[in-house]
Amino acid sequence: MQKETYFGVDVSPLSYDEILVDIEQRMQADQKSTIIAVNPEKVMAAEQNEQLRELINNSTYGIPDGVGILLASKLKKGTITSRVTGVDMMDRLLEFAAKKGYRVFLYGAKEEVVSQAKAKIEEKYPEIIISGYENGYVQDPKQVVNKINEAKADLLFVAMGSPKQELWIREHMDSVSAKVFQGVGGSFDVFAGHVKRAPAFYRNLGLEWFYRLMKEPKRLKRQLALPKFLLKVMRSK
């Protein structure tokens, strides 16, 4: 896979379907895969943070989660043609697991959030096998690793916020049975119904960030990363 690079940060050009095909091939070959969402804010942070940059670049798929990455690829005449958001990638993987009979483990967030997310996911995908879950407040990582392995998980979703979740995955993936690892941030809250996503109108136009900004004006400082990133891309052409 030929990744695109923005200021030292690698981004996968694959679509949801292409990632799923590639992941299944890797699982059958007994290879482990990691997924990390990349947006302009994370690229700008990774430019200054070597550890974060290494986490992204060492992942199997740095998915273009953010309209800014899509616009940057167009400006650079790249091959990224659509966003691949973290929460939608998780949803596609859940559907994939349900159809293929793979076992899923959910780790992170508060007990009421992860347990409700599990229930809602099982309601949405009745055939899915969620073989276990654990909240993010267990102090002993060995206890968590043992629980994941006892559940014989194939796919592991970790919700701790970035880069903490990716650091946890990097540290423990070799001792965990799972083959697919995704850090999913606040996605458990979405699946549990605690956080509502932007309406489809905003998502389809790539304006989910604008909707969130309208709902939470305090996000303005974070959202300034988008115009700064695009301006930097244009200057580097």
Sine and cosine of phi, psi and omega as CSV:
sin_phi,cos_phi,sin_psi,cos_psi,sin_omega,cos_omega
0.00,0.00,0.82,-0.57,0.02,-1.00
-1.00,0.00,0.95,-0.30,-0.03,-1.00
-1.00,0.10,0.41,-0.91,0.12,-0.99
-1.00,-0.09,0.55,-0.83,-0.07,-1.00
-0.85,-0.52,0.77,-0.64,0.03,-1.00
-0.81,-0.58,0.95,-0.32,0.02,-1.00
0.81,0.59,0.70,0.71,0.06,-1.00
1.00,0.06,0.03,1.00,-0.05,-1.00
-0.93,-0.37,0.82,-0.57,-0.06,-1.00
-1.00,0.06,0.66,-0.75,0.02,-1.00
-0.77,-0.64,0.72,-0.69,0.02,-1.00
-0.97,0.24,0.69,-0.73,0.02,-1.00
-1.00,-0.01,0.04,1.00,-0.11,-0.99
-0.97,0.26,0.52,-0.86,0.08,-1.00
-0.99,0.12,0.08,-1.00,0.05,-1.00
-0.82,0.57,-0.78,0.63,-0.07,-1.00
-0.89,0.45,-0.65,0.76,0.00,-1.00
-0.91,0.42,-0.62,0.78,0.04,-1.00
-0.91,0.43,-0.69,0.73,-0.02,-1.00
-0.89,0.46,-0.66,0.75,0.05,-1.00
-0.89,0.46,-0.71,0.70,-0.03,-1.00
-0.91,0.42,-0.67,0.75,0.00,-1.00
-0.89,0.46,-0.68,0.73,-0.01,-1.00
-0.89,0.45,-0.64,0.77,0.05,-1.00
-0.89,0.45,-0.65,0.76,0.00,-1.00
-0.93,0.37,-0.63,0.78,0.03,-1.00
-0.89,0.45,-0.67,0.75,0.01,-1.00
-0.92,0.39,-0.44,0.90,0.04,-1.00
-1.00,-0.01,0.14,0.99,0.02,-1.00
0.89,0.46,0.57,0.82,0.05,-1.00
-0.97,-0.25,0.57,-0.82,0.02,-1.00
-1.00,-0.05,0.56,-0.83,-0.04,-1.00
-0.76,-0.65,0.64,-0.77,0.03,-1.00
-0.84,-0.54,0.59,-0.81,-0.03,-1.00
-0.81,-0.58,0.77,-0.64,0.06,-1.00
-0.71,-0.71,0.72,-0.70,0.00,-1.00
-0.98,0.19,0.69,-0.72,-0.01,-1.00
-0.84,-0.54,0.81,-0.59,0.09,-1.00
-0.73,-0.68,0.15,-0.99,-0.04,-1.00
-0.83,0.56,-0.63,0.78,0.01,-1.00
-0.87,0.49,-0.66,0.75,-0.02,-1.00
-0.95,0.31,-0.59,0.81,0.04,-1.00
-0.89,0.45,-0.71,0.71,-0.01,-1.00
-0.90,0.44,-0.62,0.79,0.02,-1.00
-0.94,0.34,-0.65,0.76,-0.05,-1.00
-0.93,0.37,-0.44,0.90,0.03,-1.00
-0.88,0.47,-0.52,0.86,-0.01,-1.00
-0.98,-0.19,-0.22,0.98,-0.10,-0.99
-0.88,-0.48,0.98,-0.22,-0.08,-1.00
-0.88,0.47,-0.62,0.78,-0.02,-1.00
-0.89,0.46,-0.72,0.70,0.02,-1.00
-0.90,0.44,-0.66,0.75,0.01,-1.00
-0.88,0.48,-0.67,0.74,0.02,-1.00
-0.91,0.41,-0.63,0.78,0.03,-1.00
-0.86,0.50,-0.70,0.71,0.00,-1.00
-0.93,0.38,-0.75,0.66,-0.11,-0.99
-0.94,0.34,-0.41,0.91,0.04,-1.00
-1.00,0.02,-0.08,1.00,0.04,-1.00
-0.97,0.24,0.38,-0.93,0.04,-1.00
-0.95,0.32,-0.68,0.74,-0.03,-1.00
-0.75,-0.66,0.93,-0.38,0.17,-0.98
-1.00,-0.09,1.00,-0.07,-0.18,-0.98
-0.98,0.20,0.61,-0.79,-0.04,-1.00
-0.97,0.23,0.98,0.19,-0.03,-1.00
-1.00,-0.05,1.00,0.08,-0.02,-1.00
0.45,-0.89,0.73,-0.68,-0.02,-1.00
-0.90,0.44,-0.43,0.90,0.00,-1.00
-0.89,0.46,-0.61,0.79,0.03,-1.00
-0.92,0.38,-0.66,0.75,0.04,-1.00
-0.88,0.47,-0.71,0.71,0.01,-1.00
-0.91,0.42,-0.64,0.77,0.01,-1.00
-0.89,0.46,-0.65,0.76,0.02,-1.00
-0.90,0.44,-0.62,0.78,0.03,-1.00
-0.91,0.41,-0.67,0.74,0.02,-1.00
-0.89,0.46,-0.57,0.82,-0.04,-1.00
-1.00,-0.06,0.10,1.00,-0.05,-1.00
0.83,0.56,0.69,0.73,0.03,-1.00
-1.00,0.07,-0.21,-0.98,-0.10,-0.99
-0.92,-0.40,0.11,0.99,0.04,-1.00
-0.98,0.20,0.90,-0.44,-0.10,-0.99
-0.94,-0.35,-0.15,0.99,0.00,-1.00
-0.41,-0.91,0.41,-0.91,0.08,-1.00
-0.95,0.30,0.49,-0.87,0.15,-0.99
-0.77,-0.64,1.00,-0.08,-0.12,-0.99
-0.99,0.16,0.46,-0.89,-0.03,-1.00
-0.87,0.50,-0.72,0.69,-0.05,-1.00
-0.93,0.36,-0.60,0.80,0.03,-1.00
-0.96,0.28,-0.55,0.83,0.08,-1.00
-0.90,0.44,-0.67,0.75,0.06,-1.00
-0.87,0.48,-0.69,0.72,-0.01,-1.00
-0.89,0.45,-0.67,0.74,0.03,-1.00
-0.90,0.43,-0.61,0.79,0.03,-1.00
-0.93,0.37,-0.58,0.81,0.07,-1.00
-0.90,0.43,-0.69,0.72,0.05,-1.00
-0.89,0.46,-0.68,0.74,0.04,-1.00
-0.86,0.51,-0.72,0.70,0.00,-1.00
-0.90,0.44,-0.66,0.75,-0.01,-1.00
-0.89,0.46,-0.66,0.75,-0.04,-1.00
-0.95,0.31,-0.59,0.81,-0.11,-0.99
-1.00,-0.07,-0.16,0.99,0.00,-1.00
0.99,0.15,0.34,0.94,0.05,-1.00
-0.98,0.20,0.47,-0.88,-0.06,-1.00
-1.00,-0.09,0.68,-0.73,-0.11,-0.99
-0.90,-0.44,0.60,-0.80,0.11,-0.99
-0.78,-0.62,0.70,-0.72,0.03,-1.00
-0.94,-0.35,0.80,-0.60,-0.01,-1.00
-0.72,-0.69,0.81,-0.59,0.08,-1.00
0.80,-0.59,0.05,-1.00,0.02,-1.00
0.93,0.38,-0.04,-1.00,0.02,-1.00
-0.97,0.22,0.38,-0.93,-0.04,-1.00
-0.83,0.56,-0.72,0.69,-0.05,-1.00
-0.93,0.38,-0.48,0.88,0.01,-1.00
-0.96,0.27,-0.78,0.62,-0.06,-1.00
-0.92,0.39,-0.58,0.81,0.01,-1.00
-0.94,0.35,-0.63,0.78,0.04,-1.00
-0.94,0.33,-0.59,0.81,0.06,-1.00
-0.87,0.48,-0.69,0.72,0.03,-1.00
-0.85,0.53,-0.74,0.68,-0.03,-1.00
-0.89,0.45,-0.67,0.75,-0.02,-1.00
-0.93,0.36,-0.62,0.78,0.03,-1.00
-0.91,0.42,-0.67,0.74,0.03,-1.00
-0.91,0.42,-0.52,0.86,0.05,-1.00
-0.94,0.35,-0.64,0.77,-0.02,-1.00
-0.96,0.28,-0.64,0.77,-0.02,-1.00
-0.84,-0.54,0.99,0.11,-0.10,-0.99
-0.84,0.54,-0.44,0.90,-0.05,-1.00
-1.00,0.04,-0.09,1.00,-0.10,-1.00
-0.93,0.36,0.54,-0.84,0.07,-1.00
-0.94,-0.33,0.99,-0.12,0.15,-0.99
-1.00,-0.04,0.99,-0.13,-0.17,-0.98
-0.98,0.18,-0.13,0.99,0.06,-1.00
0.03,-1.00,0.27,-0.96,0.10,-1.00
-0.44,-0.90,0.33,-0.94,0.05,-1.00
-0.48,-0.88,0.65,-0.76,0.05,-1.00
-0.97,0.26,0.21,-0.98,-0.10,-1.00
-1.00,0.07,0.23,0.97,-0.08,-1.00
-0.95,-0.31,0.11,0.99,0.09,-1.00
-0.96,0.26,0.80,-0.60,-0.13,-0.99
-0.99,0.17,-0.49,0.87,-0.10,-1.00
-1.00,-0.06,0.95,-0.31,-0.02,-1.00
-0.89,0.45,-0.50,0.87,0.02,-1.00
-0.89,0.45,-0.59,0.81,0.03,-1.00
-0.89,0.46,-0.66,0.75,0.00,-1.00
-0.92,0.38,-0.73,0.68,0.00,-1.00
-0.85,0.52,-0.70,0.71,0.01,-1.00
-0.88,0.47,-0.64,0.77,-0.01,-1.00
-0.92,0.39,-0.64,0.77,0.03,-1.00
-0.90,0.44,-0.70,0.72,-0.02,-1.00
-0.93,0.36,-0.60,0.80,0.05,-1.00
-0.90,0.44,-0.51,0.86,0.02,-1.00
-0.98,0.18,-0.13,0.99,0.00,-1.00
0.81,0.58,0.73,0.68,-0.06,-1.00
-0.94,0.35,0.63,-0.78,0.12,-0.99
-0.99,-0.17,-0.59,0.81,0.02,-1.00
-0.84,-0.54,0.72,-0.69,-0.02,-1.00
-0.83,-0.56,0.82,-0.57,0.07,-1.00
-0.94,-0.34,0.82,-0.58,-0.07,-1.00
-0.90,-0.44,0.86,-0.52,-0.05,-1.00
-0.90,-0.43,1.00,-0.02,0.00,-1.00
-0.76,-0.65,-0.09,1.00,-0.15,-0.99
1.00,0.01,0.49,-0.87,-0.05,-1.00
-0.99,-0.12,0.65,-0.76,0.13,0.99
-1.00,-0.10,0.15,0.99,-0.05,-1.00
-0.83,0.55,-0.68,0.73,-0.04,-1.00
-0.92,0.40,-0.63,0.78,0.02,-1.00
-0.94,0.35,-0.57,0.82,0.07,-1.00
-0.90,0.43,-0.65,0.76,0.02,-1.00
-0.90,0.44,-0.70,0.72,0.00,-1.00
-0.88,0.48,-0.72,0.70,-0.02,-1.00
-0.88,0.48,-0.64,0.77,-0.06,-1.00
-0.95,0.32,-0.53,0.85,-0.17,-0.99
-0.91,-0.42,-0.10,1.00,-0.13,-0.99
-0.89,0.47,-0.53,0.85,-0.02,-1.00
-0.94,0.34,-0.36,0.93,-0.02,-1.00
-0.97,-0.23,0.12,0.99,-0.03,-1.00
-0.94,-0.34,0.59,-0.81,-0.06,-1.00
-0.93,0.36,-0.43,0.90,-0.11,-0.99
-0.87,0.50,0.45,-0.89,0.04,-1.00
-0.95,-0.30,-0.36,0.93,-0.02,-1.00
-0.83,-0.56,0.78,-0.63,-0.05,-1.00
-0.80,-0.61,0.78,-0.62,0.09,-1.00
-0.70,-0.71,0.80,-0.60,0.18,-0.98
-0.99,0.14,0.83,-0.55,-0.20,-0.98
-0.88,-0.48,0.16,0.99,0.09,-1.00
0.81,0.59,-0.85,-0.53,-0.03,-1.00
-1.00,-0.06,0.32,0.95,-0.08,-1.00
-0.90,0.44,-0.50,0.87,0.04,-1.00
-0.88,0.48,-0.59,0.81,0.03,-1.00
-0.89,0.45,-0.60,0.80,0.02,-1.00
-0.92,0.39,-0.75,0.66,-0.02,-1.00
-0.91,0.41,-0.54,0.84,0.01,-1.00
-0.96,0.27,-0.27,0.96,-0.02,-1.00
1.00,0.01,0.17,0.98,0.00,-1.00
-0.99,0.15,-0.44,0.90,0.01,-1.00
-0.81,-0.58,0.78,-0.63,0.02,-1.00
-1.00,-0.08,0.71,-0.70,0.07,-1.00
-0.97,0.23,0.26,-0.97,0.08,-1.00
-0.89,0.46,0.52,-0.86,0.07,-1.00
-0.84,0.55,0.40,-0.92,-0.05,-1.00
-0.82,0.57,-0.55,0.83,0.00,-1.00
-0.83,0.56,-0.73,0.68,-0.01,-1.00
-0.94,0.33,-0.65,0.76,-0.03,-1.00
-0.90,0.43,-0.68,0.74,-0.04,-1.00
-0.91,0.41,-0.47,0.88,0.02,-1.00
-1.00,-0.03,0.02,1.00,-0.03,-1.00
0.96,0.29,0.43,0.90,-0.07,-1.00
-0.93,-0.38,0.42,0.91,0.03,-1.00
-0.87,0.50,-0.59,0.81,0.02,-1.00
-0.88,0.47,-0.61,0.80,-0.01,-1.00
-0.94,0.35,-0.64,0.77,0.04,-1.00
-0.88,0.48,-0.71,0.70,0.00,-1.00
-0.90,0.43,-0.58,0.81,0.02,-1.00
-0.91,0.41,-0.63,0.78,0.04,-1.00
-0.90,0.43,-0.61,0.79,-0.01,-1.00
-0.98,0.22,-0.54,0.84,-0.04,-1.00
-0.74,-0.67,0.99,0.14,-0.03,-1.00
-0.84,0.54,-0.37,0.93,0.00,-1.00
-0.92,0.39,-0.20,0.98,0.03,-1.00
-0.98,0.21,-0.05,1.00,-0.11,-0.99
-0.81,0.58,-0.70,0.72,-0.05,-1.00
-0.87,0.49,-0.67,0.75,0.02,-1.00
-0.92,0.40,-0.64,0.77,-0.09,-1.00
-0.95,0.32,-0.29,0.96,0.03,-1.00
-0.91,0.42,-0.27,0.96,0.04,-1.00
-0.88,0.47,-0.52,0.86,-0.05,-1.00
-0.90,0.44,-0.83,0.56,0.01,-1.00
-0.90,0.43,-0.56,0.83,0.04,-1.00
-0.89,0.45,-0.67,0.74,0.00,-1.00
-0.90,0.43,-0.74,0.67,-0.03,-1.00
-0.91,0.42,-0.61,0.79,0.05,-1.00
-0.90,0.45,-0.64,0.77,0.01,-1.00
-0.92,0.39,-0.62,0.78,0.04,-1.00
-0.89,0.46,-0.71,0.71,-0.01,-1.00
-0.89,0.45,-0.62,0.78,0.01,-1.00
-0.94,0.35,-0.43,0.90,-0.04,-1.00
-1.00,0.02,-0.04,1.00,-0.02,-1.00
-0.91,0.42,0.00,0.00,0.00,0.00
